[in-house]
Amino acid sequence: MKKSHGPDLRRRMIPLKTCAMCRGRAVVKGVFHELDCVACNASGWVRQDNGEALDQQQLVTQLSFNLRKATQQLEQFVNVNQTVDAATAKHYEQNNRLGAGGTHYTGD
């Protein structure tokens, strides 16, 4: 049975982009001091589809989703690099018998 009315049962990730007015800094330069950017509610982020600012509760949720996604990507990158480094170290330490008298040649 498909839901026909009421709020969504799950929060969805809203694509965000940096605010064009403040260029993602959350403040704009005034005459004497910096002012909060009104275009993005001083967050530096707006909706990608229509450029509107998110309210504070939505913004916190969306930034949490983006942080979780970025953290997962970083963990995957670190795991791949550790695997490559371990394989390189294992190959480097094995005796390849290419050196003088069948010793290990490293090429250094």
Phi and psi restraints in degrees (value plus and minus 20) as a CYANA .aco file:
   2 LYS   PHI    -109.3   -69.3
   2 LYS   PSI     118.0   158.0
   3 LYS   PHI     -91.5   -51.5
   3 LYS   PSI     114.2   154.2
   4 SER   PHI    -131.6   -91.6
   4 SER   PSI     -35.9     4.1
   5 HIS   PHI    -174.6  -134.6
   5 HIS   PSI     147.7   187.7
   6 GLY   PHI      73.8   113.8
   6 GLY   PSI     157.4   197.4
   7 PRO   PHI     -91.4   -51.4
   7 PRO   PSI     138.6   178.6
   8 ASP   PHI     -81.6   -41.6
   8 ASP   PSI     127.1   167.1
   9 LEU   PHI     -99.3   -59.3
   9 LEU   PSI     -44.0    -4.0
  10 ARG   PHI    -149.2  -109.2
  10 ARG   PSI     124.4   164.4
  11 ARG   PHI     -97.7   -57.7
  11 ARG   PSI     118.4   158.4
  12 ARG   PHI    -129.2   -89.2
  12 ARG   PSI     129.9   169.9
  13 MET   PHI     -96.2   -56.2
  13 MET   PSI     106.4   146.4
  14 ILE   PHI    -119.1   -79.1
  14 ILE   PSI     104.5   144.5
  15 PRO   PHI     -83.1   -43.1
  15 PRO   PSI     112.2   152.2
  16 LEU   PHI    -135.2   -95.2
  16 LEU   PSI     136.6   176.6
  17 LYS   PHI    -160.3  -120.3
  17 LYS   PSI     143.8   183.8
  18 THR   PHI     -91.3   -51.3
  18 THR   PSI     129.2   169.2
  19 CYS   PHI     -87.6   -47.6
  19 CYS   PSI     113.0   153.0
  20 ALA   PHI     -93.5   -53.5
  20 ALA   PSI     -50.0   -10.0
  21 MET   PHI     -92.1   -52.1
  21 MET   PSI     -65.2   -25.2
  22 CYS   PHI    -124.4   -84.4
  22 CYS   PSI     -20.9    19.1
  23 ARG   PHI      38.0    78.0
  23 ARG   PSI      15.5    55.5
  24 GLY   PHI      62.9   102.9
  24 GLY   PSI     -14.8    25.2
  25 ARG   PHI    -108.4   -68.4
  25 ARG   PSI     -35.1     4.9
  26 ALA   PHI      54.7    94.7
  26 ALA   PSI     -23.5    16.5
  27 VAL   PHI    -155.5  -115.5
  27 VAL   PSI     131.7   171.7
  28 VAL   PHI    -138.7   -98.7
  28 VAL   PSI     133.1   173.1
  29 LYS   PHI     -99.5   -59.5
  29 LYS   PSI     102.5   142.5
  30 GLY   PHI    -113.3   -73.3
  30 GLY   PSI    -188.8  -148.8
  31 VAL   PHI     -87.7   -47.7
  31 VAL   PSI     -67.3   -27.3
  32 PHE   PHI    -133.8   -93.8
  32 PHE   PSI     -41.5    -1.5
  33 HIS   PHI    -172.5  -132.5
  33 HIS   PSI     152.4   192.4
  34 GLU   PHI    -103.8   -63.8
  34 GLU   PSI     121.5   161.5
  35 LEU   PHI    -135.0   -95.0
  35 LEU   PSI     131.8   171.8
  36 ASP   PHI     -82.9   -42.9
  36 ASP   PSI     118.4   158.4
  37 CYS   PHI     -93.7   -53.7
  37 CYS   PSI     105.7   145.7
  38 VAL   PHI    -104.2   -64.2
  38 VAL   PSI     -40.2    -0.2
  39 ALA   PHI     -91.4   -51.4
  39 ALA   PSI     -48.5    -8.5
  40 CYS   PHI    -142.4  -102.4
  40 CYS   PSI      -7.3    32.7
  41 ASN   PHI      37.0    77.0
  41 ASN   PSI      18.5    58.5
  42 ALA   PHI      38.5    78.5
  42 ALA   PSI      18.9    58.9
  43 SER   PHI    -133.2   -93.2
  43 SER   PSI     -47.4    -7.4
  44 GLY   PHI      69.9   109.9
  44 GLY   PSI     -24.3    15.7
  45 TRP   PHI    -145.7  -105.7
  45 TRP   PSI     121.8   161.8
  46 VAL   PHI    -155.7  -115.7
  46 VAL   PSI     146.6   186.6
  47 ARG   PHI     -85.5   -45.5
  47 ARG   PSI     120.7   160.7
  48 GLN   PHI     -94.1   -54.1
  48 GLN   PSI     -53.4   -13.4
  49 ASP   PHI     -94.9   -54.9
  49 ASP   PSI     -59.2   -19.2
  50 ASN   PHI    -148.0  -108.0
  50 ASN   PSI     -22.2    17.8
  51 GLY   PHI      55.3    95.3
  51 GLY   PSI      -7.3    32.7
  52 GLU   PHI    -105.5   -65.5
  52 GLU   PSI     131.3   171.3
  53 ALA   PHI     -96.5   -56.5
  53 ALA   PSI     127.8   167.8
  54 LEU   PHI    -111.0   -71.0
  54 LEU   PSI     130.5   170.5
  55 ASP   PHI     -93.5   -53.5
  55 ASP   PSI     147.6   187.6
  56 GLN   PHI     -80.0   -40.0
  56 GLN   PSI     -63.0   -23.0
  57 GLN   PHI     -85.4   -45.4
  57 GLN   PSI     -64.9   -24.9
  58 GLN   PHI     -83.8   -43.8
  58 GLN   PSI     -60.6   -20.6
  59 LEU   PHI     -82.6   -42.6
  59 LEU   PSI     -63.6   -23.6
  60 VAL   PHI     -81.7   -41.7
  60 VAL   PSI     -63.1   -23.1
  61 THR   PHI     -83.6   -43.6
  61 THR   PSI     -66.2   -26.2
  62 GLN   PHI     -86.5   -46.5
  62 GLN   PSI     -60.1   -20.1
  63 LEU   PHI     -85.9   -45.9
  63 LEU   PSI     -54.3   -14.3
  64 SER   PHI     -84.6   -44.6
  64 SER   PSI     -63.4   -23.4
  65 PHE   PHI     -79.7   -39.7
  65 PHE   PSI     -65.3   -25.3
  66 ASN   PHI     -86.1   -46.1
  66 ASN   PSI     -58.4   -18.4
  67 LEU   PHI     -85.6   -45.6
  67 LEU   PSI     -61.8   -21.8
  68 ARG   PHI     -82.3   -42.3
  68 ARG   PSI     -63.4   -23.4
  69 LYS   PHI     -83.5   -43.5
  69 LYS   PSI     -63.2   -23.2
  70 ALA   PHI     -86.5   -46.5
  70 ALA   PSI     -57.7   -17.7
  71 THR   PHI     -84.9   -44.9
  71 THR   PSI     -61.8   -21.8
  72 GLN   PHI     -83.7   -43.7
  72 GLN   PSI     -61.3   -21.3
  73 GLN   PHI     -84.5   -44.5
  73 GLN   PSI     -59.8   -19.8
  74 LEU   PHI     -85.3   -45.3
  74 LEU   PSI     -62.6   -22.6
  75 GLU   PHI     -82.0   -42.0
  75 GLU   PSI     -60.9   -20.9
  76 GLN   PHI     -83.5   -43.5
  76 GLN   PSI     -61.7   -21.7
  77 PHE   PHI     -83.9   -43.9
  77 PHE   PSI     -63.9   -23.9
  78 VAL   PHI     -84.3   -44.3
  78 VAL   PSI     -61.9   -21.9
  79 ASN   PHI     -83.4   -43.4
  79 ASN   PSI     -60.2   -20.2
  80 VAL   PHI     -85.0   -45.0
  80 VAL   PSI     -63.9   -23.9
  81 ASN   PHI     -84.9   -44.9
  81 ASN   PSI     -58.1   -18.1
  82 GLN   PHI     -86.2   -46.2
  82 GLN   PSI     -57.9   -17.9
  83 THR   PHI     -85.4   -45.4
  83 THR   PSI     -63.6   -23.6
  84 VAL   PHI     -85.0   -45.0
  84 VAL   PSI     -63.4   -23.4
  85 ASP   PHI     -83.6   -43.6
  85 ASP   PSI     -59.7   -19.7
  86 ALA   PHI     -86.1   -46.1
  86 ALA   PSI     -60.5   -20.5
  87 ALA   PHI     -86.7   -46.7
  87 ALA   PSI     -59.4   -19.4
  88 THR   PHI     -85.4   -45.4
  88 THR   PSI     -64.0   -24.0
  89 ALA   PHI     -84.1   -44.1
  89 ALA   PSI     -60.7   -20.7
  90 LYS   PHI     -83.6   -43.6
  90 LYS   PSI     -64.2   -24.2
  91 HIS   PHI     -84.4   -44.4
  91 HIS   PSI     -57.8   -17.8
  92 TYR   PHI     -88.3   -48.3
  92 TYR   PSI     -53.9   -13.9
  93 GLU   PHI    -105.9   -65.9
  93 GLU   PSI     -37.5     2.5
  94 GLN   PHI     -92.5   -52.5
  94 GLN   PSI     128.7   168.7
  95 ASN   PHI    -100.8   -60.8
  95 ASN   PSI      97.8   137.8
  96 ASN   PHI    -117.8   -77.8
  96 ASN   PSI     -24.1    15.9
  97 ARG   PHI      36.1    76.1
  97 ARG   PSI      11.0    51.0
  98 LEU   PHI    -119.7   -79.7
  98 LEU   PSI     -24.7    15.3
  99 GLY   PHI    -107.1   -67.1
  99 GLY   PSI    -198.6  -158.6
 100 ALA   PHI     -82.8   -42.8
 100 ALA   PSI     109.2   149.2
 101 GLY   PHI      49.2    89.2
 101 GLY   PSI       3.1    43.1
 102 GLY   PHI      59.5    99.5
 102 GLY   PSI      -2.8    37.2
 103 THR   PHI    -101.4   -61.4
 103 THR   PSI     154.1   194.1
 104 HIS   PHI     -96.8   -56.8
 104 HIS   PSI     107.8   147.8
 105 TYR   PHI    -126.6   -86.6
 105 TYR   PSI     103.2   143.2
 106 THR   PHI    -121.6   -81.6
 106 THR   PSI     -39.3     0.7
 107 GLY   PHI      64.8   104.8
 107 GLY   PSI     -15.4    24.6
